[in-house]
Amino acid sequence: MLKHLLPRIGLTMSLSLLPVCFFAQTSLSLIEQSLPNPDNEPVPVHPVPHPRQLKWQETEFYAFFHYGMNTYTGREWGNGDEDRSIFAPTSAPNPKQWLEVAKAAGMRGGIAVVKHHDGFCLWPTETTDHNVTNSGNDHGRQTNIPRDFAAAAKELGLKYGFYISPWDRNSALYGTDRYVKEVFLRQCAEIAEYGTDQFEMWFDGANGGNGYYGGAYDTRSIDRATYYDVPNLRDTIHLVCPDCVMWGVGGEARWIGNEAGWAGQTNWSTENRDYAPERNGMYGTEDGWFWLPGESDAKATNRGWFWHDGEAPHSPERLFQMYLETVGRNSTLILNLPPNQAGVLPEATVNSLVETGNLIKQRLGKDLAAKARVSTNYVRKAGKKRHYKATNMTDNKKDTYWATNDGQLSDVITLTWKKPQTVRYVELMEYIAKGQRIRKFYIETSPDGVTWTRRADNVETTTVGYKRIIPLNGNTQASYGDGFEVKALRIVIEDSKACPLISRVAVY
């Protein structure tokens, strides 16, 4: 045995006699040296969005479809004691028609209500008999909204997700320690199985109060911050649907704070967990600890969230105003379109939404910046494989951006055209993967490139975020107007939290 060890001992002794510099030189020769930041990328300004939050924000404008037991009772909030036979669609519900209308309106997806506070489930769940399998007719018993909605969305190339009410006024277990584990979490897991590419799961803020509760007819209260076991909920859903954002109770996107279709002109995507949505949801908090972007939920019709006899849609001009005041203010817009008792969207709603889509195309469809010469005073030093030129803002690529050097918190972006252009809107997008930065800016136009006039001076030109759309006449209500004849336009960034990063400038 010893003779086998002698060569090793000899080698060890020989190596121990070599100078230390031998090992240093040998080790260095085996390691490829690299700079810590070869592309000279700006340091992120924390907090920053998770990749699933980025994908969610890119959805921008999508539909809400409130359909269920309330469609047939005329209520907004069912008590949970409704006879299951009341759910009796006059024809087979048609989620494909819902989504076709959404797509025509310029929306990129939709979220279907599959369980509201009354606890009635629009799929054949194993968690309760208060579901479609016990409906009042064959159309009802054959209904499976999550199945048909997901299939239609995939066919139409749209994103999709589902609303599942955490509050359940039907369940006898609600308010006990059994409800979350045996009912709510299982229902969420069942819905997740209808598609691994869901982009959002919607959890309403209404939680607890009076209800049927299996015949108890009492009032139950819970602490929603702890009752729903949200960390376990998120982990469970993300294992199946990695890009699914948990809205509301789920804590990955916030309620914008009203149901009127507007966000604050100053709107940060950062927030703290203890914020009060009704007071601060529209605005966010500049130095918030979490990336918690806002979603604005609003009705496209003049009655409730669910369909009601005699309702009428808002005008296309009003819906376009909502778009400017939400998507155009660093929020997403989820616009409610309620299907009727036949399980389809009424003709008046269809016509209004189609015309809204036409307005968006007409007014925000032709980007004049694409043909402009764009320049800035400062450009960040290029890295090995990335540059930060001003033209990155008009190349229509979401992963390129213009930037200044560290410490340069202000600059002027100038666009010029050879021939006069009629302009009405300016769209700005920050590269928010590295955080939200801009605090203050303003816009000027010039008919000749020499004399300048400030535009939208009654607008809070403070934050930008994912997207900001500025009507140059300062008016979102009568927003289109005659426009301004210009040969030059400039965006003056006055202050930022760190060097500004702009991925897109568009002019319409």
SVG drawing of the C-alpha trace seen along z (x, -y; Angstrom):
<svg xmlns="http://www.w3.org/2000/svg" viewBox="-84 -82 96 84">
<polyline fill="none" stroke="black" stroke-width="0.4" points="0.0,0.0 2.8,-2.4 4.6,-2.0 1.5,-3.3 1.5,-6.4 5.2,-7.2 4.8,-8.8 2.0,-11.1 4.0,-12.1 7.0,-12.9 4.8,-15.0 3.4,-16.9 6.8,-17.6 8.0,-18.8 5.1,-21.1 5.6,-22.5 9.1,-23.6 7.9,-25.7 7.6,-29.5 4.2,-30.9 4.3,-33.0 4.1,-29.8 0.6,-29.1 -0.5,-32.6 0.7,-32.8 -0.8,-29.3 -4.2,-30.2 -4.4,-33.5 -3.6,-31.9 -6.6,-29.6 -9.1,-32.4 -10.6,-34.5 -10.5,-38.1 -13.6,-40.2 -14.7,-43.7 -17.6,-43.8 -19.9,-45.8 -18.6,-45.5 -21.7,-47.0 -21.6,-50.1 -25.3,-49.5 -26.8,-51.9 -27.3,-50.6 -30.9,-49.7 -32.9,-52.1 -34.7,-49.8 -37.3,-48.4 -37.6,-47.0 -40.3,-44.9 -40.3,-41.1 -40.2,-39.8 -43.9,-38.6 -44.9,-42.1 -43.2,-43.5 -45.1,-41.2 -48.3,-42.1 -47.7,-45.8 -47.2,-45.2 -50.8,-44.0 -51.8,-47.7 -55.5,-47.5 -57.7,-44.4 -61.3,-43.5 -63.2,-42.4 -66.2,-40.1 -68.6,-40.0 -71.0,-37.1 -72.6,-34.6 -75.5,-34.1 -76.0,-37.9 -76.7,-38.2 -79.9,-36.3 -80.9,-37.8 -80.3,-41.4 -78.0,-41.8 -74.4,-43.0 -73.5,-41.0 -75.4,-37.8 -76.1,-36.6 -75.0,-33.0 -78.4,-31.5 -79.6,-31.8 -81.2,-28.7 -78.7,-27.1 -81.4,-26.6 -81.7,-30.4 -78.5,-30.2 -80.2,-29.2 -78.6,-30.9 -81.0,-31.3 -78.2,-30.1 -74.8,-28.7 -72.4,-31.4 -69.9,-32.5 -66.6,-33.6 -65.1,-33.8 -67.6,-36.5 -66.6,-38.5 -62.9,-38.3 -63.4,-39.1 -65.0,-42.4 -62.1,-43.0 -59.6,-42.5 -61.6,-44.9 -61.4,-47.5 -57.6,-47.3 -57.4,-45.2 -54.6,-42.6 -56.5,-40.2 -59.3,-39.7 -60.2,-38.4 -63.4,-36.4 -65.3,-36.2 -65.6,-32.6 -66.7,-32.9 -68.2,-36.1 -69.0,-36.7 -72.1,-34.5 -69.8,-31.5 -71.5,-30.1 -68.7,-28.6 -68.8,-28.7 -67.0,-25.5 -67.6,-21.9 -65.5,-22.3 -65.0,-19.5 -65.0,-22.0 -68.7,-22.8 -72.0,-21.7 -72.9,-25.4 -71.7,-25.3 -72.9,-25.0 -73.4,-21.2 -76.6,-22.0 -77.9,-24.7 -81.5,-25.2 -81.1,-24.0 -78.8,-22.2 -77.0,-25.4 -76.1,-26.1 -75.1,-22.5 -72.8,-22.4 -71.1,-25.8 -67.5,-25.8 -66.3,-29.4 -62.6,-28.9 -62.2,-26.1 -64.0,-28.0 -62.5,-31.4 -58.9,-30.0 -59.4,-28.2 -60.9,-31.3 -58.1,-33.5 -55.4,-31.2 -57.2,-31.0 -57.3,-34.8 -53.8,-35.4 -54.9,-37.2 -53.8,-37.0 -56.3,-35.7 -56.9,-35.3 -59.6,-34.7 -61.4,-36.4 -62.0,-34.2 -63.6,-35.9 -61.8,-35.0 -65.0,-35.9 -67.7,-33.2 -71.1,-34.0 -72.4,-30.5 -69.7,-28.4 -70.4,-27.2 -66.6,-27.0 -65.9,-30.7 -64.3,-32.4 -63.0,-29.1 -59.5,-27.7 -60.8,-25.1 -62.1,-27.3 -58.8,-28.5 -57.2,-25.1 -60.3,-23.1 -62.1,-25.5 -60.3,-28.7 -56.8,-27.4 -58.2,-24.3 -60.4,-26.5 -57.4,-28.6 -55.4,-25.5 -58.2,-24.1 -58.4,-27.3 -54.6,-27.4 -54.9,-24.0 -57.0,-25.6 -53.8,-27.2 -50.2,-27.6 -49.9,-30.9 -52.4,-32.9 -51.3,-36.5 -53.4,-37.5 -55.5,-36.1 -57.9,-38.6 -58.8,-38.7 -61.4,-41.2 -60.8,-43.4 -64.3,-42.7 -63.8,-40.2 -66.2,-39.3 -69.6,-40.5 -73.1,-39.1 -74.1,-36.1 -75.9,-32.8 -72.8,-30.7 -74.5,-27.3 -77.7,-28.5 -76.1,-30.3 -77.2,-33.7 -74.7,-35.5 -71.8,-38.0 -68.2,-36.8 -65.0,-38.9 -61.5,-37.9 -58.1,-39.6 -57.4,-39.3 -53.7,-40.1 -53.2,-36.7 -56.4,-34.6 -55.8,-33.7 -52.3,-32.3 -51.1,-34.5 -47.4,-33.4 -48.5,-29.8 -51.1,-30.9 -48.5,-32.7 -46.0,-29.9 -48.6,-27.3 -50.0,-29.3 -46.5,-30.4 -45.4,-26.7 -48.1,-26.1 -48.5,-29.6 -45.1,-31.3 -46.2,-34.6 -49.5,-35.0 -49.6,-38.1 -51.7,-37.9 -53.8,-41.1 -55.2,-42.7 -55.1,-40.2 -52.2,-38.5 -50.0,-41.6 -48.3,-41.8 -50.4,-44.7 -52.4,-47.3 -55.9,-48.8 -55.6,-52.2 -58.0,-53.5 -61.2,-54.3 -63.5,-52.7 -63.9,-55.8 -61.2,-55.1 -58.5,-57.5 -55.1,-57.4 -53.1,-60.2 -51.1,-62.3 -48.3,-61.8 -48.2,-58.0 -45.3,-55.9 -45.2,-52.2 -43.5,-51.9 -45.5,-51.6 -45.5,-50.3 -47.6,-47.4 -49.5,-49.5 -50.8,-52.0 -54.5,-53.0 -55.8,-52.5 -58.6,-54.9 -56.2,-57.7 -53.0,-56.8 -53.7,-54.1 -53.9,-56.6 -50.5,-58.0 -48.1,-55.4 -45.2,-56.5 -41.9,-57.7 -39.7,-55.9 -42.0,-52.9 -40.3,-49.7 -42.1,-47.4 -42.8,-47.4 -46.6,-47.5 -47.9,-48.9 -51.5,-50.2 -54.5,-48.7 -57.6,-50.8 -60.9,-48.9 -63.8,-50.7 -67.2,-50.0 -67.8,-50.4 -71.6,-50.6 -73.7,-52.9 -75.1,-50.4 -73.3,-47.8 -70.5,-45.4 -73.0,-42.7 -75.5,-43.1 -78.7,-44.9 -81.8,-45.3 -81.8,-48.8 -78.1,-49.5 -76.2,-51.5 -72.6,-51.7 -70.5,-54.8 -69.6,-56.7 -66.4,-55.9 -65.1,-59.4 -65.6,-58.7 -63.9,-55.4 -61.0,-56.9 -60.7,-59.5 -60.4,-56.6 -57.7,-55.1 -55.7,-58.4 -56.2,-58.8 -55.1,-55.3 -52.8,-53.6 -51.5,-57.1 -50.7,-57.7 -48.6,-54.6 -51.5,-52.3 -53.2,-49.4 -56.9,-49.6 -59.3,-46.7 -62.6,-47.7 -65.7,-45.8 -68.0,-44.4 -70.9,-42.5 -72.4,-39.7 -76.2,-39.4 -78.5,-36.5 -77.8,-34.9 -74.1,-34.8 -73.1,-37.3 -72.2,-41.0 -75.2,-43.2 -75.0,-44.8 -74.8,-48.4 -71.8,-47.4 -70.2,-45.8 -70.6,-48.9 -69.3,-51.2 -66.2,-49.1 -65.4,-48.6 -65.6,-52.4 -63.3,-52.9 -60.8,-50.7 -61.1,-52.7 -60.4,-55.9 -57.3,-54.5 -56.0,-53.4 -56.8,-56.7 -55.4,-58.9 -52.5,-56.9 -51.7,-54.7 -49.3,-56.7 -46.0,-57.5 -44.5,-60.7 -41.4,-60.3 -40.3,-57.4 -39.5,-59.9 -38.0,-62.5 -34.3,-63.3 -33.9,-62.7 -31.0,-64.2 -30.0,-64.8 -27.3,-66.8 -25.9,-63.8 -25.4,-60.2 -24.1,-57.5 -20.7,-56.0 -21.2,-52.9 -20.3,-49.5 -18.8,-46.4 -22.1,-45.2 -24.6,-48.0 -25.0,-51.6 -27.3,-54.3 -27.9,-56.5 -30.9,-58.8 -32.1,-56.8 -32.9,-53.9 -36.0,-55.9 -37.5,-55.7 -36.3,-52.2 -39.5,-50.5 -37.5,-48.0 -38.5,-47.5 -35.1,-46.3 -33.1,-49.3 -33.0,-52.6 -31.3,-56.0 -29.4,-56.9 -27.2,-59.6 -24.0,-59.0 -24.3,-58.5 -25.0,-61.7 -26.6,-63.4 -30.2,-63.8 -31.5,-66.1 -31.4,-66.5 -33.3,-67.7 -34.7,-65.3 -35.3,-67.1 -37.2,-65.8 -37.1,-67.7 -38.8,-67.2 -38.0,-68.6 -41.7,-69.4 -44.3,-70.7 -46.2,-68.0 -49.6,-68.2 -49.1,-66.9 -51.5,-66.2 -49.9,-63.7 -46.5,-62.7 -45.9,-59.2 -43.0,-58.5 -41.8,-55.1 -39.1,-54.6 -37.0,-51.4 -38.6,-50.3 -36.8,-47.0 -34.1,-49.2 -36.7,-51.1 -38.8,-54.2 -36.7,-57.4 -38.1,-60.6 -39.5,-63.1 -40.2,-66.2 -40.3,-67.2 -42.1,-69.4 -42.8,-69.6 -42.3,-72.4 -43.1,-72.7 -41.7,-75.0 -43.1,-75.9 -39.6,-76.7 -37.0,-75.2 -36.2,-78.6 -39.1,-79.9 -40.6,-77.5 -43.9,-77.3 -44.6,-75.2 -47.5,-72.8 -49.8,-71.0 -48.8,-73.5 -51.8,-72.6 -50.8,-69.0 -48.7,-67.5 -45.6,-66.5 -43.9,-64.7 -43.7,-60.9 -43.5,-58.8 -43.1,-55.1 -44.0,-52.4 -46.0,-54.7 -47.2,-58.3 -49.3,-59.9 -49.5,-63.7 -52.3,-65.5 -50.5,-68.7 -53.6,-70.8 -53.7,-69.6 -57.3,-68.2 -58.2,-64.6 -61.9,-65.2 -61.9,-67.0 -58.6,-65.5 -58.2,-65.4 -58.5,-69.0 -56.9,-70.7 -53.3,-69.9 -50.2,-72.1 -48.2,-72.6 -44.6,-72.0 -41.2,-71.4 -39.6,-70.6 -40.6,-69.3 -38.6,-68.9 -39.0,-67.0 -37.1,-68.7 -36.3,-66.3 -35.7,-68.5 -35.1,-66.0 -34.7,-62.2 -33.9,-59.9 -30.9,-58.6 -29.7,-59.0 -32.9,-58.8 -33.5,-55.8 -36.1,-56.2 -37.0,-53.2 -39.6,-55.0 -40.6,-58.4 -43.7,-58.6 -45.5,-61.6 -49.0,-61.4"/>
</svg>
